[in-house]
Amino acid sequence: MRTVTDDVPLLDDLMPWSVRSPRLGRDWVVAPDARSLKARWDTLVRAEGPERERLFRPTRARTPESSVSALPGQPTGTGRFSRESGPCPAPVRFGLGPFDEQWLIPDHRLLDAARPELWRVADEHQLFAVEQPGTAGDGAAGDPGPALLVSAVLPDGRSPAGRSGRIRPLHRRPGGAEPNIAPGLADLLTARYRQEVTAEQILAWAVAAAGPVPGGCGVPLTADPRLWSSGAELGEQLLRIQLRGARGGDRPRLPGGRRPYVRAAVPPRPEALTYDPGEEALLLGTGRISPVPAGAWDFTAGGVRVLDLWFARRTAPAEPGTLEALRPGGWLPEWNSELLELITVLALLAGLRCDQRELRRELASGPRIGRAELEAAGVLPVPAAARLPASVLDHHEEGPEGQFALV
């Protein structure tokens, strides 16, 4: 017998093309600051023979002798890294788990499984929906966290525990072309709601309504045009907050003129991160930031407090003698700005939890568009071709050792 959750479409039904999480293979290729990456690269290319191989940290997928193609859109070398002597490629922003934007060396020779199909469509028009593996709820304390997040920068798609999720680009081609939406879905919803439904609205609805169901990330679809409009509007708010001003939006700000400030300077090496609920203050050693709403401090993803993980990734000691040990000697000023923005993002998302819970209550008790209706309309099952990446027949990419490939 089909249960209630059996009738909820999966995100996999609505956004059928997905890509597995990239696998970096070595931690030193990513860092919270770009200068460290350049120092690591310079140290590596100055090393020779066994020392270069040791610092490189070979895996079965990548060694200094690996011959691979360039990442799409990245002007990096394709010769064997054992012969590399040039400057470090310009680092790019990269999402390292939920809410943590760091820097990555975009060189395919250094990345075990970079997922070139994601890089091929990563541009100023793209958004990436990231399923959070094993999560549920809305990010409250003691709650694993949101089931679906969206990023404007290429994400690694992994939970704080390292579990791999699925990444679903909003568009199948560069330039914002060909939405990654089940064929016929937008037309069906447009007819049901008597208003135009776009791919962006479907993604926004999913961000607001998604939750865990057997088989993956479920996205219940309402049959009520009024509830669709309010849910899509809520999802658009969540999207704007998560995108942090990307794609033409505004930088996030707390309402009522409240803004977190650095009230006492963060010391060069803060040893602990704590929270004073009475003063709404975040304490980084002797450093002090306030006001910090409790919702920001309590916000979790994958069952891990987001602020704790963000802080640990910038202060945890590295193994001596490794490239990871080449890092800032102390707390960087730009981390203050990043932390203040992260606090704002988390506080705003926490402030919308009640609205998300109310949306889910109305969805549970109201009429819905189930799998049977999607099947009757021909939306499901999704055509096999919609689950495959689109080919880019006119785009040349550099293959191994400088040869060109047509994809």
C-alpha positions as CSV (number, residue, x, y, z in Angstrom):
1,M,0.0,0.0,0.0
2,R,1.3,3.5,-0.9
3,T,1.9,5.7,2.1
4,V,1.6,9.5,2.3
5,T,5.3,9.9,1.8
6,D,5.2,7.5,-1.2
7,D,3.1,10.1,-3.0
8,V,5.5,13.0,-2.5
9,P,7.6,13.6,-5.5
10,L,11.4,13.5,-5.0
11,L,13.7,16.4,-5.9
12,D,15.1,13.8,-8.2
13,D,11.8,13.8,-10.1
14,L,11.6,17.6,-10.4
15,M,15.3,18.4,-11.1
16,P,16.4,15.2,-12.8
17,W,20.0,15.9,-13.8
18,S,22.3,15.6,-10.8
19,V,26.0,15.1,-10.3
20,R,27.8,13.4,-7.5
21,S,29.8,15.5,-5.0
22,P,33.3,16.4,-6.2
23,R,36.1,14.5,-4.5
24,L,39.2,16.6,-3.9
25,G,41.5,13.8,-2.8
26,R,43.9,16.2,-0.9
27,D,43.1,18.8,1.7
28,W,45.8,21.3,0.8
29,V,44.1,22.4,-2.5
30,V,41.4,24.3,-0.5
31,A,41.9,27.0,2.1
32,P,40.0,29.8,3.8
33,D,42.4,32.3,2.1
34,A,43.9,32.5,-1.4
35,R,47.4,33.5,-0.3
36,S,47.9,30.2,1.5
37,L,47.1,28.3,-1.7
38,K,49.7,30.3,-3.6
39,A,52.3,29.6,-1.0
40,R,51.5,25.9,-1.0
41,W,51.7,25.8,-4.8
42,D,55.1,27.6,-4.8
43,T,56.5,25.2,-2.2
44,L,55.3,22.2,-4.2
45,V,56.7,23.3,-7.6
46,R,60.1,24.1,-5.9
47,A,60.3,20.6,-4.5
48,E,61.8,17.9,-6.6
49,G,61.6,14.1,-6.9
50,P,60.4,12.2,-3.8
51,E,59.8,15.4,-1.9
52,R,57.4,16.7,-4.5
53,E,55.6,13.4,-4.5
54,R,55.3,13.4,-0.7
55,L,53.9,16.9,-0.6
56,F,51.6,16.2,-3.4
57,R,50.0,13.3,-1.5
58,P,49.3,10.8,-4.4
59,T,46.1,8.8,-4.6
60,R,45.0,6.1,-7.0
61,A,43.2,8.8,-9.0
62,R,46.0,11.4,-9.0
63,T,49.8,11.4,-8.8
64,P,52.3,13.9,-10.2
65,E,52.5,11.7,-13.3
66,S,48.7,11.8,-14.0
67,S,47.7,13.1,-17.4
68,V,44.3,14.7,-17.5
69,S,42.3,17.4,-19.3
70,A,41.9,20.9,-18.1
71,L,38.8,21.9,-16.1
72,P,36.2,23.5,-18.3
73,G,36.6,27.3,-18.1
74,Q,39.9,27.2,-16.3
75,P,43.2,28.1,-18.1
76,T,45.3,25.6,-16.3
77,G,48.1,23.3,-17.5
78,T,47.5,19.8,-18.8
79,G,51.1,18.5,-18.8
80,R,52.1,16.1,-16.1
81,F,52.5,17.9,-12.7
82,S,55.9,16.4,-12.2
83,R,57.1,18.9,-14.9
84,E,55.1,21.9,-13.5
85,S,57.1,25.0,-12.7
86,G,54.7,27.9,-13.5
87,P,52.7,30.2,-11.2
88,C,49.7,29.1,-9.2
89,P,46.4,29.3,-11.1
90,A,44.1,32.0,-9.8
91,P,42.2,30.4,-6.9
92,V,38.4,30.4,-7.2
93,R,35.6,30.5,-4.6
94,F,34.4,27.0,-3.6
95,G,31.7,25.9,-1.2
96,L,33.2,23.6,1.4
97,G,30.1,22.1,3.0
98,P,27.1,24.1,4.1
99,F,27.6,27.9,4.4
100,D,31.4,27.9,4.2
101,E,32.9,29.6,1.1
102,Q,36.6,29.0,0.8
103,W,39.2,29.1,-2.0
104,L,40.2,26.3,-4.3
105,I,43.1,25.8,-6.8
106,P,41.1,24.9,-10.0
107,D,43.7,22.5,-11.5
108,H,42.3,19.2,-12.7
109,R,45.7,17.5,-12.0
110,L,45.2,18.1,-8.3
111,L,41.6,16.9,-7.9
112,D,40.7,13.3,-7.7
113,A,37.1,13.7,-9.1
114,A,36.4,17.3,-10.0
115,R,33.2,16.6,-11.9
116,P,33.9,18.5,-15.1
117,E,30.2,18.5,-16.0
118,L,29.6,20.9,-13.1
119,W,32.4,23.2,-14.1
120,R,31.1,23.2,-17.7
121,V,27.9,24.9,-16.6
122,A,29.2,27.0,-13.7
123,D,28.8,30.7,-14.7
124,E,27.2,33.9,-13.5
125,H,23.8,32.6,-14.4
126,Q,24.0,29.2,-12.6
127,L,22.6,28.1,-9.2
128,F,23.4,24.8,-7.5
129,A,20.8,23.0,-5.4
130,V,22.6,20.9,-2.9
131,E,20.8,18.0,-1.1
132,Q,22.0,17.7,2.5
133,P,22.5,14.0,3.1
134,G,20.8,12.5,6.1
135,T,19.3,15.8,7.3
136,A,15.8,16.8,8.3
137,G,14.1,19.7,9.9
138,D,14.8,23.4,9.8
139,G,18.1,24.1,11.5
140,A,17.0,24.5,15.1
141,A,19.2,23.4,18.0
142,G,19.2,19.6,18.2
143,D,17.9,19.4,14.7
144,P,20.1,18.1,11.8
145,G,19.3,21.1,9.7
146,P,17.8,22.1,6.3
147,A,17.3,19.4,3.7
148,L,18.1,21.6,0.7
149,L,20.5,24.5,0.2
150,V,21.4,26.6,-2.8
151,S,24.8,28.0,-3.8
152,A,26.0,30.4,-6.4
153,V,29.5,29.1,-6.2
154,L,30.5,25.6,-7.1
155,P,29.8,23.5,-3.9
156,D,31.4,20.3,-2.8
157,G,28.0,18.9,-1.9
158,R,29.1,17.2,1.3
159,S,27.7,17.2,4.8
160,P,29.9,18.4,7.8
161,A,30.6,14.7,8.4
162,G,31.9,14.3,4.9
163,R,28.8,12.4,3.5
164,S,28.3,12.9,-0.2
165,G,25.1,14.4,-1.5
166,R,23.8,15.2,-5.0
167,I,24.3,18.5,-6.7
168,R,21.6,19.7,-9.1
169,P,22.4,22.7,-11.4
170,L,19.4,24.9,-12.1
171,H,20.4,25.1,-15.8
172,R,21.7,22.3,-18.0
173,R,23.8,24.6,-20.3
174,P,25.9,27.7,-19.8
175,G,24.3,31.1,-20.1
176,G,21.2,30.1,-18.1
177,A,19.9,27.9,-20.9
178,E,17.7,24.8,-20.7
179,P,16.4,24.6,-17.2
180,N,17.0,21.4,-15.3
181,I,13.4,20.8,-14.6
182,A,11.3,17.7,-15.5
183,P,9.9,18.2,-19.0
184,G,6.3,19.3,-18.8
185,L,6.4,20.2,-15.1
186,A,6.4,24.0,-15.5
187,D,3.5,23.8,-18.0
188,L,1.5,21.5,-15.7
189,L,1.9,23.8,-12.7
190,T,1.2,26.9,-14.8
191,A,-2.1,25.4,-15.9
192,R,-3.0,24.2,-12.3
193,Y,-2.2,27.6,-10.7
194,R,-3.4,29.8,-13.5
195,Q,-0.2,31.8,-13.3
196,E,3.2,31.4,-15.0
197,V,5.5,29.1,-13.2
198,T,9.3,29.3,-13.9
199,A,12.2,27.1,-13.2
200,E,13.4,29.6,-10.6
201,Q,10.1,29.5,-8.8
202,I,10.1,25.7,-8.7
203,L,13.6,25.8,-7.1
204,A,12.4,28.4,-4.6
205,W,9.4,26.3,-3.7
206,A,11.7,23.3,-3.2
207,V,14.0,25.2,-0.8
208,A,11.0,26.2,1.3
209,A,9.1,22.9,1.2
210,A,11.7,20.1,0.9
211,G,12.1,17.5,3.6
212,P,13.4,13.9,4.0
213,V,11.2,11.0,2.8
214,P,12.0,7.4,2.1
215,G,14.2,7.4,-1.0
216,G,15.6,10.9,-0.7
217,C,14.7,14.5,-0.6
218,G,10.9,15.0,-1.0
219,V,9.2,18.1,-2.4
220,P,5.5,18.0,-1.8
221,L,3.5,20.0,-4.4
222,T,0.4,21.9,-3.3
223,A,-2.8,21.9,-5.5
224,D,-3.7,25.3,-3.9
225,P,-2.6,28.3,-6.0
226,R,-2.7,30.6,-3.0
227,L,-0.4,28.3,-1.0
228,W,1.9,27.9,-4.0
229,S,2.3,31.7,-4.3
230,S,3.1,32.1,-0.6
231,G,5.4,29.1,-0.5
232,A,7.3,30.3,-3.6
233,E,7.7,33.7,-2.1
234,L,9.0,32.3,1.1
235,G,11.5,30.2,-0.9
236,E,12.6,33.3,-2.8
237,Q,13.4,34.9,0.5
238,L,15.4,31.9,1.6
239,L,17.3,31.9,-1.7
240,R,18.2,35.6,-1.5
241,I,19.6,35.0,2.0
242,Q,21.6,32.0,1.0
243,L,23.0,33.6,-2.1
244,R,24.5,36.6,-0.1
245,G,24.0,39.2,-2.8
246,A,25.0,36.9,-5.7
247,R,23.0,37.0,-9.0
248,G,22.0,40.6,-8.6
249,G,20.6,40.4,-5.1
250,D,21.2,42.5,-2.0
251,R,23.7,41.5,0.7
252,P,21.8,40.1,3.7
253,R,20.9,42.5,6.6
254,L,19.1,42.0,9.8
255,P,15.8,43.9,10.2
256,G,15.4,46.9,12.4
257,G,18.9,48.3,11.9
258,R,20.5,45.5,14.0
259,R,23.9,44.6,12.8
260,P,26.6,42.4,14.4
261,Y,29.9,44.3,15.1
262,V,33.3,43.4,16.3
263,R,33.1,45.0,19.8
264,A,36.6,43.7,20.9
265,A,39.3,42.7,18.5
266,V,39.8,39.0,17.8
267,P,43.2,37.9,19.1
268,P,45.8,36.6,16.6
269,R,45.1,33.0,17.7
270,P,41.7,32.6,19.3
271,E,41.5,29.2,21.0
272,A,37.8,28.8,21.6
273,L,34.4,29.9,20.3
274,T,31.7,30.4,22.9
275,Y,28.4,32.2,23.2
276,D,26.9,34.5,25.9
277,P,23.1,34.2,25.5
278,G,22.4,37.0,28.0
279,E,24.5,39.5,26.1
280,E,23.9,38.0,22.7
281,A,27.7,37.9,22.2
282,L,29.9,35.6,20.3
283,L,33.3,35.2,22.0
284,L,36.4,34.3,20.1
285,G,38.9,34.0,22.9
286,T,39.1,37.6,24.1
287,G,37.4,38.8,20.9
288,R,33.7,39.8,21.1
289,I,31.0,40.1,18.4
290,S,27.5,41.3,19.2
291,P,24.6,41.3,18.8
292,V,24.5,37.7,17.7
293,P,20.9,36.3,17.8
294,A,20.6,32.9,19.5
295,G,19.1,31.5,16.2
296,A,22.5,32.1,14.5
297,W,24.4,30.4,17.3
298,D,22.1,27.4,17.4
299,F,21.8,26.9,13.6
300,T,23.0,23.5,12.6
301,A,23.6,21.7,9.3
302,G,24.1,18.0,9.2
303,G,23.7,17.9,13.0
304,V,26.7,20.2,13.4
305,R,26.6,23.8,14.7
306,V,27.6,25.9,11.6
307,L,29.6,28.5,13.5
308,D,31.6,25.9,15.4
309,L,32.7,24.2,12.2
310,W,33.4,27.5,10.4
311,F,35.7,28.6,13.3
312,A,37.4,25.2,13.6
313,R,38.3,25.1,10.0
314,R,40.3,28.4,10.5
315,T,41.9,27.6,13.8
316,A,42.5,23.9,14.0
317,P,46.3,23.0,13.9
318,A,47.7,21.3,10.8
319,E,50.2,18.5,10.6
320,P,53.7,19.9,10.6
321,G,55.6,19.3,7.4
322,T,52.5,19.2,5.2
323,L,51.3,21.8,2.7
324,E,48.2,22.3,4.9
325,A,50.6,23.7,7.5
326,L,51.3,26.6,5.2
327,R,48.6,28.9,6.5
328,P,48.1,32.3,8.0
329,G,50.1,33.0,11.2
330,G,47.1,34.5,12.8
331,W,43.5,35.6,12.5
332,L,42.9,37.4,9.2
333,P,41.0,40.7,9.1
334,E,38.8,39.5,6.1
335,W,37.6,36.6,8.3
336,N,35.8,39.2,10.5
337,S,33.8,40.4,7.5
338,E,33.0,36.8,6.5
339,L,31.9,35.9,10.0
340,L,29.7,38.9,10.4
341,E,27.9,38.0,7.1
342,L,27.6,34.4,8.1
343,I,26.0,35.4,11.4
344,T,23.5,37.5,9.5
345,V,22.7,34.7,7.1
346,L,22.1,32.2,9.8
347,A,20.0,34.6,11.9
348,L,17.8,35.4,8.9
349,L,17.3,31.8,8.0
350,A,16.5,30.9,11.6
351,G,14.0,33.7,11.6
352,L,12.0,32.1,8.8
353,R,11.8,28.7,10.5
354,C,8.3,29.3,11.8
355,D,7.1,30.3,8.3
356,Q,8.6,27.0,6.9
357,R,6.9,25.0,9.6
358,E,3.6,26.7,8.9
359,L,4.0,26.0,5.1
360,R,4.6,22.3,5.8
361,R,1.6,22.1,8.1
362,E,-0.7,23.5,5.4
363,L,0.9,21.2,2.9
364,A,0.2,18.2,5.1
365,S,-3.5,19.0,5.5
366,G,-4.3,20.5,2.1
367,P,-4.8,19.2,-1.4
368,R,-1.6,18.2,-3.2
369,I,-0.4,17.2,-6.6
370,G,0.9,13.7,-6.2
371,R,2.9,11.3,-8.3
372,A,-0.3,9.9,-9.9
373,E,-1.2,13.2,-11.4
374,L,2.4,13.8,-12.5
375,E,2.3,10.4,-14.2
376,A,-1.1,11.0,-15.8
377,A,0.3,14.3,-17.2
378,G,3.3,12.6,-18.7
379,V,5.8,14.4,-16.4
380,L,6.7,11.1,-14.7
381,P,8.6,9.0,-15.4
382,V,11.3,11.5,-16.4
383,P,12.8,10.8,-19.8
384,A,16.3,9.1,-19.5
385,A,17.9,11.9,-21.5
386,A,16.8,14.5,-18.9
387,R,19.0,12.8,-16.4
388,L,22.1,13.1,-18.5
389,P,24.3,16.2,-18.9
390,A,23.7,18.2,-22.1
391,S,26.4,18.0,-24.7
392,V,28.3,21.1,-25.7
393,L,29.1,20.3,-29.3
394,D,30.7,23.6,-30.2
395,H,33.0,24.0,-27.2
396,H,36.6,23.1,-27.3
397,E,38.4,22.0,-24.2
398,E,42.1,21.2,-23.7
399,G,42.8,17.6,-23.2
400,P,45.8,15.8,-21.6
401,E,49.2,17.1,-22.7
402,G,47.7,20.1,-24.6
403,Q,45.6,18.1,-27.0
404,F,42.1,19.5,-27.7
405,A,38.9,17.6,-27.2
406,L,35.4,18.4,-28.6
407,V,32.6,17.7,-26.1
